């Protein structure tokens, strides 16, 4: 079973720049707004003046994002209906005008639970059940609003996994918790109000659904403006509204939607007061495991990460060009939506798409999901340029990167393509044949090839990554992704490019550069990253602080320490905000561990494991915490847990072997390190330690073989060469010892050890 923490993970990293981005200048509040802080008033206050907008919004997906459960909002069948899932009978019924479900509870036993809220509207409606400590949990049995039937999300989404009551994904556990996982984007002015001391919530909102102030910001100042006589009103202050939604750049408009329409980590409460997305959000890049390495959607990612890599984004297309801002509906039907910009006489023709129209005769095809694709759908722009995937079992969502179908990339790298999405019974070669027939041999270069090669650590991919980073004709999210891939290459040019990216105008590029920067030493690290502690964008400066905090304070000046502590306090608040997540507790554990507060670190790691028993990063760090503090019994227990239950964690054997070696349990140490060598053949340290341990066991042949294997993997590793010199000296083989001593001298000319070893060996030779 794949580890679930990877699916809903937390990334605590940020970037910084030495110049203020243009977006910050544009969004600087006017002087009048600085005088008084606008307050939320609720969407009902807007209706009298904005009846048209209200009528469009009413009944929209935003309006129905969440509601109280009553006869007008509940769509599911609660007329004493009984359904069977996984061999158990589940019942839905009403009593005293309240809605109930009889289903499996926290311990797996059947019981009655009241449903208090609806959640979403189409193509499914979920239901919320209240629990102790202010928690609301999402019932895993949802109502399919199109098929008019109940279905179990576990069966649809996690069909191959055994979701037991102790699993993080089980419906009464944290992964299905409304307060932290879902609420922020379904209500207006949502305050999670999580208390990490007693693990409880006191969640509040101003509007239960996505209302006016979710996009326009708190409206009290606008109401005051509206009350003024017309001649007394100011028109140079955005009419008293906190956020501008007109007269802004395309990027600003899109980032106004981004807090809810992207897969991201929130750094604090989304109070709808700033249009600078990166001040409070950390978006995930279009890279694995949430995307294919060519940027196509894979996991549930909510549009922003795909749209911002598109040519449409680079051409200043915005959400409201296709969707009405208030009703969220398409502005036009079918291809008319696209021919607003693309010439119909060229693109809405058979000569472009080569597919039959609805009125023509033909046979439907069955797509890769088993759905019937009727004749005529192949002539729709979105079918070929916006292929999609199913999420939550029944919700088909389209990829907004608007890419050209590329069967050739399917052949080369295995990426999906729109042609074979529909023509599932045909091969990619079949599709490519027709692409070539209709459009010719010429293919436009795509970053997908570079990213796929970089994901496989192909030689030379770093050169092409650097070209992408330097070229601002690529979207900033793609340039940031290139920075992340480039971090896997240790060349001087890669180092220089990442260092230069620290000063990029785009926050997302600076962020990845901070996370990816690897210096030659502490001084270079501090001198390079410390200026970023002053970055105007929060997500950048706190990650810079997080990285610098791993160094000894002795490397920092007093002024640097003072600034670092200031930004770290800001970083700590972001960690506390996410402390209801396993990864949030894990990052808190790391924070306290770096500060030397090992008791607090241990507590946070244990909390992360309590939240999700499969979250092995917390187990790993807790084991290392025990190991480094001499608690070897506890460390052994944790490492055994990792080895037994987390085969994807390949370092478990290695550290368990070191632990046994420290206890002089050399035979057990050798056994564990041999296992480590099988799962990570390229780990030189494994062979280095294995060679030393076999010497302790007087197994000369295995000791030599292990050290030579390490040398074969890393012929420039100082420790492995030094160990070989020592090994051969102890066995009187001065010739072999001298060979490796000479290599040390040549490869490490500034290290006196090489010459000293050569002198010693030559004396040994002369004395013999």
Secondary structure, DSSP 8 states (H G I E B T S, - for coil): ---GGGTT---------SS--HHHHHT---HHHHHS------GGGGTTT-HHHHHHHTTSTTTTSEEE-STTT--S--SSEEEEETTEEEEEEEETTEEEEEEE-TTS-EEEEEEEEEE--SSEEEEEEE-GGG-EEE-SEEEETTTTEEEEHHHHHSTTS---TTSTTSTTSGGGBHHHHTGGGTSBS-B--EETTTTEE--B-SBSS--HHHHH---HHHHHHHHS-GGG--SSSGGG-SS--SS--HHHHHHHHHTTSS-EEESS---S----GGGTEEE--S-TTTB-TTS-B-S---SHHHHTTSHHHHTT--GGGTB-TTT--BSS-GGGGTTTTS-HHHHSSHHHH----TTS----EE-TTS-EE-TTGGGSHHHHHS-EEEETTTEEEE-TT-----HHHHHHH----HHHHH-TTS-HHHHHHHHHHHH-S-----HHHHHHHHHTT-TTHHHHHHHHHH-TTS-HHHHHHHHHHHTT--SHHHHHHHHHHTT-SSHHHHHHHHHH---SSHHHHHHHHGGGGG-SSHHHHHHHHHHHTTS-GGGS-HHHHHHHHHHHHHHHHHHHHTTTSHHHHHHHHHHHHHTT-HHHHHHHHHHHHHH-TT-HHHHHHHHHHHHHTT-HHHHHHHHHHHHHH-TT-TTHHHHHHHHHHHTT-HHHHHHHHHHHHHH-TT-HHHHHHHHHHHHHTT-HHHHHHHHHHHHHH-TT-HHHHHHHHHHHHHTT-HHHHHHHHHHHHHHTTT-THHHHHHHHHHHHHHH-
